[in-house]
Amino acid sequence: MGKVIVDITMSLDGFVTAPNDGPGNGLGDGGEILHDWVKDGRTEADNLLLFEEPMQRLGSCVLGRRTFDIAEKAWGDDPPFGPGQVFVLTHRSHETLQRGATTFIFVTEGMESALKQAQDSAGGKDVALMGANVSQQYLKAGLVDEMEIHVANVLLGAGRPLFANIGDKPIKLERTRVIPTPAVTHIHYQVIK
């Protein structure tokens, strides 16, 4: 069975969006700066960690309903997930959606059900978690195996924090890789269980 991975970009002060994120403003006011490393001046190392490595390892994804609602229009008919199934953890039921090669399945039976369905769909590959809230829920429950954190060269000062609401027990990590590039530092951790 594959691993459960948080793979996300955040500011040095721990925010994954700037303030006022929402539909039509997915990364918040000025939050696009978080992803400058994806666009301008992307290096070979950035390409490896953004496209090549994940495409080989990832089999499925779990994301939160809020993330889906914010990003669905921006993704359009060609979401960045490629062929396969993405499981949307939600309290509001919704019929399955097909967007390009990606199928979005809405799971109302809780986080364990969403993860099990994603793992079954992944065919032995890894499951990525997308969004701050979903990542927090799975970290708090002890279900995350690895984290690939892309630390952008910016302090946002406010926004949606990645590591809020993860409980009061320490989560021990082993840093297994650090790759600095001009616009971002990629840090890979294994969660020690």
Contacts in CASP RR format, 6 or more apart in sequence:
PFRMAT RR
TARGET T0000
AUTHOR 0000-0000-0000
METHOD contacts of the structure
MODEL  1
MGKVIVDITMSLDGFVTAPNDGPGNGLGDGGEILHDWVKDGRTEADNLLL
FEEPMQRLGSCVLGRRTFDIAEKAWGDDPPFGPGQVFVLTHRSHETLQRG
ATTFIFVTEGMESALKQAQDSAGGKDVALMGANVSQQYLKAGLVDEMEIH
VANVLLGAGRPLFANIGDKPIKLERTRVIPTPAVTHIHYQVIK
1 119 0 8 1.000
1 124 0 8 1.000
2 119 0 8 1.000
2 122 0 8 1.000
2 124 0 8 1.000
2 125 0 8 1.000
2 126 0 8 1.000
2 127 0 8 1.000
2 145 0 8 1.000
3 126 0 8 1.000
3 127 0 8 1.000
3 145 0 8 1.000
3 146 0 8 1.000
4 115 0 8 1.000
4 126 0 8 1.000
4 127 0 8 1.000
4 129 0 8 1.000
4 138 0 8 1.000
4 143 0 8 1.000
4 144 0 8 1.000
4 145 0 8 1.000
4 146 0 8 1.000
5 57 0 8 1.000
5 58 0 8 1.000
5 126 0 8 1.000
5 127 0 8 1.000
5 128 0 8 1.000
5 129 0 8 1.000
5 144 0 8 1.000
5 145 0 8 1.000
5 146 0 8 1.000
5 147 0 8 1.000
5 148 0 8 1.000
6 128 0 8 1.000
6 129 0 8 1.000
6 135 0 8 1.000
6 138 0 8 1.000
6 139 0 8 1.000
6 144 0 8 1.000
6 146 0 8 1.000
6 147 0 8 1.000
6 148 0 8 1.000
6 149 0 8 1.000
7 54 0 8 1.000
7 128 0 8 1.000
7 129 0 8 1.000
7 130 0 8 1.000
7 147 0 8 1.000
7 148 0 8 1.000
7 150 0 8 1.000
8 16 0 8 1.000
8 130 0 8 1.000
8 131 0 8 1.000
8 132 0 8 1.000
8 135 0 8 1.000
8 148 0 8 1.000
8 149 0 8 1.000
8 150 0 8 1.000
8 162 0 8 1.000
9 16 0 8 1.000
9 34 0 8 1.000
9 35 0 8 1.000
9 37 0 8 1.000
9 38 0 8 1.000
9 149 0 8 1.000
9 150 0 8 1.000
9 151 0 8 1.000
9 152 0 8 1.000
9 184 0 8 1.000
10 16 0 8 1.000
10 34 0 8 1.000
10 149 0 8 1.000
10 150 0 8 1.000
10 151 0 8 1.000
10 152 0 8 1.000
10 162 0 8 1.000
11 34 0 8 1.000
11 151 0 8 1.000
11 152 0 8 1.000
11 154 0 8 1.000
11 155 0 8 1.000
11 156 0 8 1.000
11 157 0 8 1.000
12 151 0 8 1.000
12 152 0 8 1.000
12 153 0 8 1.000
12 154 0 8 1.000
12 155 0 8 1.000
13 155 0 8 1.000
13 156 0 8 1.000
13 157 0 8 1.000
14 156 0 8 1.000
14 161 0 8 1.000
14 162 0 8 1.000
14 163 0 8 1.000
15 156 0 8 1.000
15 157 0 8 1.000
15 158 0 8 1.000
15 159 0 8 1.000
15 160 0 8 1.000
15 161 0 8 1.000
15 162 0 8 1.000
16 34 0 8 1.000
16 131 0 8 1.000
16 132 0 8 1.000
16 160 0 8 1.000
16 161 0 8 1.000
16 162 0 8 1.000
17 26 0 8 1.000
17 27 0 8 1.000
17 28 0 8 1.000
17 31 0 8 1.000
17 34 0 8 1.000
17 132 0 8 1.000
17 159 0 8 1.000
17 160 0 8 1.000
18 27 0 8 1.000
18 28 0 8 1.000
18 29 0 8 1.000
18 30 0 8 1.000
18 31 0 8 1.000
18 33 0 8 1.000
18 34 0 8 1.000
18 156 0 8 1.000
18 158 0 8 1.000
18 159 0 8 1.000
19 28 0 8 1.000
19 29 0 8 1.000
19 158 0 8 1.000
19 159 0 8 1.000
20 28 0 8 1.000
20 29 0 8 1.000
21 27 0 8 1.000
21 28 0 8 1.000
21 31 0 8 1.000
21 70 0 8 1.000
21 159 0 8 1.000
21 160 0 8 1.000
22 28 0 8 1.000
22 70 0 8 1.000
23 69 0 8 1.000
23 70 0 8 1.000
23 73 0 8 1.000
24 70 0 8 1.000
24 73 0 8 1.000
24 74 0 8 1.000
26 70 0 8 1.000
26 71 0 8 1.000
26 74 0 8 1.000
27 34 0 8 1.000
27 35 0 8 1.000
28 159 0 8 1.000
31 156 0 8 1.000
33 152 0 8 1.000
33 154 0 8 1.000
33 156 0 8 1.000
34 152 0 8 1.000
34 154 0 8 1.000
34 156 0 8 1.000
35 152 0 8 1.000
36 152 0 8 1.000
36 183 0 8 1.000
37 46 0 8 1.000
37 150 0 8 1.000
37 152 0 8 1.000
37 181 0 8 1.000
37 183 0 8 1.000
37 184 0 8 1.000
38 46 0 8 1.000
38 50 0 8 1.000
40 183 0 8 1.000
41 182 0 8 1.000
41 183 0 8 1.000
42 50 0 8 1.000
42 183 0 8 1.000
43 181 0 8 1.000
43 182 0 8 1.000
45 179 0 8 1.000
45 181 0 8 1.000
45 186 0 8 1.000
46 181 0 8 1.000
46 183 0 8 1.000
46 184 0 8 1.000
46 186 0 8 1.000
49 148 0 8 1.000
49 150 0 8 1.000
49 179 0 8 1.000
49 186 0 8 1.000
54 128 0 8 1.000
57 125 0 8 1.000
57 126 0 8 1.000
58 122 0 8 1.000
58 125 0 8 1.000
58 126 0 8 1.000
58 127 0 8 1.000
58 128 0 8 1.000
59 84 0 8 1.000
59 121 0 8 1.000
59 122 0 8 1.000
59 123 0 8 1.000
59 124 0 8 1.000
59 125 0 8 1.000
59 126 0 8 1.000
59 127 0 8 1.000
60 84 0 8 1.000
60 85 0 8 1.000
60 86 0 8 1.000
60 87 0 8 1.000
60 118 0 8 1.000
60 119 0 8 1.000
60 121 0 8 1.000
60 122 0 8 1.000
60 125 0 8 1.000
60 127 0 8 1.000
60 128 0 8 1.000
61 81 0 8 1.000
61 86 0 8 1.000
61 87 0 8 1.000
61 118 0 8 1.000
61 127 0 8 1.000
61 128 0 8 1.000
61 129 0 8 1.000
61 130 0 8 1.000
62 86 0 8 1.000
62 87 0 8 1.000
62 88 0 8 1.000
62 89 0 8 1.000
62 111 0 8 1.000
62 114 0 8 1.000
62 115 0 8 1.000
62 118 0 8 1.000
62 127 0 8 1.000
62 128 0 8 1.000
62 129 0 8 1.000
62 130 0 8 1.000
62 134 0 8 1.000
62 138 0 8 1.000
63 86 0 8 1.000
63 87 0 8 1.000
63 88 0 8 1.000
63 89 0 8 1.000
63 129 0 8 1.000
63 130 0 8 1.000
63 131 0 8 1.000
63 134 0 8 1.000
64 88 0 8 1.000
64 89 0 8 1.000
64 90 0 8 1.000
64 130 0 8 1.000
64 131 0 8 1.000
64 133 0 8 1.000
64 134 0 8 1.000
65 88 0 8 1.000
65 89 0 8 1.000
65 90 0 8 1.000
65 91 0 8 1.000
65 92 0 8 1.000
65 106 0 8 1.000
66 133 0 8 1.000
67 130 0 8 1.000
67 131 0 8 1.000
67 133 0 8 1.000
67 134 0 8 1.000
68 88 0 8 1.000
68 90 0 8 1.000
68 104 0 8 1.000
72 99 0 8 1.000
75 99 0 8 1.000
76 99 0 8 1.000
77 99 0 8 1.000
77 100 0 8 1.000
78 99 0 8 1.000
78 100 0 8 1.000
79 86 0 8 1.000
79 99 0 8 1.000
79 100 0 8 1.000
79 102 0 8 1.000
81 102 0 8 1.000
82 101 0 8 1.000
82 102 0 8 1.000
83 101 0 8 1.000
83 102 0 8 1.000
84 101 0 8 1.000
84 102 0 8 1.000
84 103 0 8 1.000
84 121 0 8 1.000
85 102 0 8 1.000
85 103 0 8 1.000
85 104 0 8 1.000
85 105 0 8 1.000
85 117 0 8 1.000
85 118 0 8 1.000
85 121 0 8 1.000
86 102 0 8 1.000
86 103 0 8 1.000
86 104 0 8 1.000
86 105 0 8 1.000
87 105 0 8 1.000
87 106 0 8 1.000
87 107 0 8 1.000
87 114 0 8 1.000
87 117 0 8 1.000
87 118 0 8 1.000
87 121 0 8 1.000
88 94 0 8 1.000
88 104 0 8 1.000
88 105 0 8 1.000
88 106 0 8 1.000
88 107 0 8 1.000
88 114 0 8 1.000
89 107 0 8 1.000
89 110 0 8 1.000
89 111 0 8 1.000
89 114 0 8 1.000
89 134 0 8 1.000
89 137 0 8 1.000
90 106 0 8 1.000
90 107 0 8 1.000
90 108 0 8 1.000
91 108 0 8 1.000
92 106 0 8 1.000
92 108 0 8 1.000
93 106 0 8 1.000
93 108 0 8 1.000
94 106 0 8 1.000
95 106 0 8 1.000
96 103 0 8 1.000
96 104 0 8 1.000
96 105 0 8 1.000
96 106 0 8 1.000
97 103 0 8 1.000
97 104 0 8 1.000
98 104 0 8 1.000
105 117 0 8 1.000
107 113 0 8 1.000
107 114 0 8 1.000
107 117 0 8 1.000
111 134 0 8 1.000
111 137 0 8 1.000
111 138 0 8 1.000
111 141 0 8 1.000
111 143 0 8 1.000
115 127 0 8 1.000
115 138 0 8 1.000
115 143 0 8 1.000
118 127 0 8 1.000
119 127 0 8 1.000
129 135 0 8 1.000
129 138 0 8 1.000
129 144 0 8 1.000
132 160 0 8 1.000
132 161 0 8 1.000
132 162 0 8 1.000
132 164 0 8 1.000
133 165 0 8 1.000
135 144 0 8 1.000
135 162 0 8 1.000
136 162 0 8 1.000
136 163 0 8 1.000
136 164 0 8 1.000
136 165 0 8 1.000
136 166 0 8 1.000
138 144 0 8 1.000
139 163 0 8 1.000
139 166 0 8 1.000
139 171 0 8 1.000
139 191 0 8 1.000
140 165 0 8 1.000
140 166 0 8 1.000
140 167 0 8 1.000
142 171 0 8 1.000
142 191 0 8 1.000
142 193 0 8 1.000
144 191 0 8 1.000
145 190 0 8 1.000
145 191 0 8 1.000
146 188 0 8 1.000
146 189 0 8 1.000
146 190 0 8 1.000
146 191 0 8 1.000
147 173 0 8 1.000
147 187 0 8 1.000
147 188 0 8 1.000
147 189 0 8 1.000
147 191 0 8 1.000
148 186 0 8 1.000
148 187 0 8 1.000
148 188 0 8 1.000
149 162 0 8 1.000
149 186 0 8 1.000
149 187 0 8 1.000
149 188 0 8 1.000
149 189 0 8 1.000
150 184 0 8 1.000
150 185 0 8 1.000
150 186 0 8 1.000
150 187 0 8 1.000
151 184 0 8 1.000
151 185 0 8 1.000
151 186 0 8 1.000
151 187 0 8 1.000
152 183 0 8 1.000
152 184 0 8 1.000
153 183 0 8 1.000
153 184 0 8 1.000
153 185 0 8 1.000
171 191 0 8 1.000
172 191 0 8 1.000
172 192 0 8 1.000
173 189 0 8 1.000
173 190 0 8 1.000
173 191 0 8 1.000
173 192 0 8 1.000
174 189 0 8 1.000
174 190 0 8 1.000
174 192 0 8 1.000
175 187 0 8 1.000
175 188 0 8 1.000
175 189 0 8 1.000
176 188 0 8 1.000
176 189 0 8 1.000
176 190 0 8 1.000
177 186 0 8 1.000
177 187 0 8 1.000
177 188 0 8 1.000
178 185 0 8 1.000
178 186 0 8 1.000
178 187 0 8 1.000
178 188 0 8 1.000
179 185 0 8 1.000
179 186 0 8 1.000
180 186 0 8 1.000
END
